[in-house]
């Protein structure tokens, strides 16, 4: 074999080795780049998940705090003002010792502290709700008269709530007359008659803040 042929074969072998080495380096570089991309993507995803979980935890803590505060405020209404708070399908019912004199619709002075506290609780926890004020009367007088009187009582209480600063809710008066008595047949000066001359509050959550609560 001539020297030229041997030299050509050697050069070809060297070129093949060089090409193989180049390709290997390119594959390794691509692999390293992909691995780096995977790591960066995984790190970014992990950070996003962590951030979202932190936000959820913060919301849960906030909800728990609000629930605890609401429970304390409702207990204050019960303990300090004798309110009866009952859970309903769409909201809450508040029965206060807000009563009226016979054949009268004026809010009594002794009822104002309870109503003021009620306003604070509503403004704090029930923005956007519908607050129905149900007025009642004792059975003295005709049913039609008692219905009008009970509605006057509901409207009188609503007027006081507005003056006390209630906001962000829809206020609705309803006169229910002599229906749903606390003490059957009690009227005028009879024992229990005053309990029949009362208002009851029903707070229904609408899930949104009212644009014109009053």
ChimeraX attribute file (.defattr): number of C-alpha atoms within 10 A of each C-alpha:
attribute: neighborCount
match mode: 1-to-1
recipient: residues
	/A:1	5
	/A:2	6
	/A:3	8
	/A:4	9
	/A:5	10
	/A:6	11
	/A:7	11
	/A:8	11
	/A:9	12
	/A:10	12
	/A:11	12
	/A:12	12
	/A:13	12
	/A:14	12
	/A:15	12
	/A:16	12
	/A:17	12
	/A:18	12
	/A:19	12
	/A:20	12
	/A:21	12
	/A:22	12
	/A:23	12
	/A:24	12
	/A:25	12
	/A:26	12
	/A:27	12
	/A:28	12
	/A:29	12
	/A:30	12
	/A:31	12
	/A:32	12
	/A:33	12
	/A:34	12
	/A:35	12
	/A:36	12
	/A:37	12
	/A:38	12
	/A:39	12
	/A:40	12
	/A:41	12
	/A:42	12
	/A:43	12
	/A:44	12
	/A:45	12
	/A:46	12
	/A:47	12
	/A:48	12
	/A:49	12
	/A:50	12
	/A:51	12
	/A:52	12
	/A:53	12
	/A:54	12
	/A:55	12
	/A:56	12
	/A:57	12
	/A:58	12
	/A:59	12
	/A:60	12
	/A:61	12
	/A:62	12
	/A:63	12
	/A:64	12
	/A:65	12
	/A:66	14
	/A:67	13
	/A:68	11
	/A:69	14
	/A:70	16
	/A:71	12
	/A:72	12
	/A:73	18
	/A:74	17
	/A:75	16
	/A:76	14
	/A:77	21
	/A:78	16
	/A:79	11
	/A:80	12
	/A:81	18
	/A:82	14
	/A:83	20
	/A:84	16
	/A:85	17
	/A:86	11
	/A:87	11
	/A:88	11
	/A:89	6
	/A:90	11
	/A:91	16
	/A:92	16
	/A:93	19
	/A:94	20
	/A:95	18
	/A:96	21
	/A:97	19
	/A:98	21
	/A:99	25
	/A:100	23
	/A:101	15
	/A:102	15
	/A:103	16
	/A:104	14
	/A:105	22
	/A:106	16
	/A:107	20
	/A:108	12
	/A:109	7
	/A:110	11
	/A:111	16
	/A:112	16
	/A:113	12
	/A:114	17
	/A:115	21
	/A:116	16
	/A:117	16
	/A:118	23
	/A:119	19
	/A:120	16
	/A:121	17
	/A:122	18
	/A:123	16
	/A:124	15
	/A:125	14
	/A:126	24
	/A:127	21
	/A:128	22
	/A:129	24
	/A:130	21
	/A:131	23
	/A:132	20
	/A:133	24
	/A:134	23
	/A:135	32
	/A:136	31
	/A:137	36
	/A:138	30
	/A:139	21
	/A:140	16
	/A:141	13
	/A:142	10
	/A:143	16
	/A:144	11
	/A:145	16
	/A:146	24
	/A:147	20
	/A:148	18
	/A:149	24
	/A:150	30
	/A:151	24
	/A:152	20
	/A:153	29
	/A:154	28
	/A:155	22
	/A:156	17
	/A:157	25
	/A:158	21
	/A:159	14
	/A:160	17
	/A:161	18
	/A:162	13
	/A:163	10
	/A:164	16
	/A:165	12
	/A:166	23
	/A:167	21
	/A:168	20
	/A:169	25
	/A:170	20
	/A:171	20
	/A:172	16
	/A:173	21
	/A:174	20
	/A:175	22
	/A:176	20
	/A:177	25
	/A:178	27
	/A:179	17
	/A:180	12
	/A:181	19
	/A:182	16
	/A:183	15
	/A:184	14
	/A:185	15
	/A:186	19
	/A:187	21
	/A:188	17
	/A:189	10
	/A:190	10
	/A:191	11
	/A:192	17
	/A:193	25
	/A:194	22
	/A:195	20
	/A:196	26
	/A:197	31
	/A:198	25
	/A:199	28
	/A:200	20
	/A:201	20
	/A:202	22
	/A:203	23
	/A:204	20
	/A:205	17
	/A:206	15
	/A:207	10
	/A:208	12
	/A:209	16
	/A:210	16
	/A:211	10
	/A:212	10
	/A:213	16
	/A:214	14
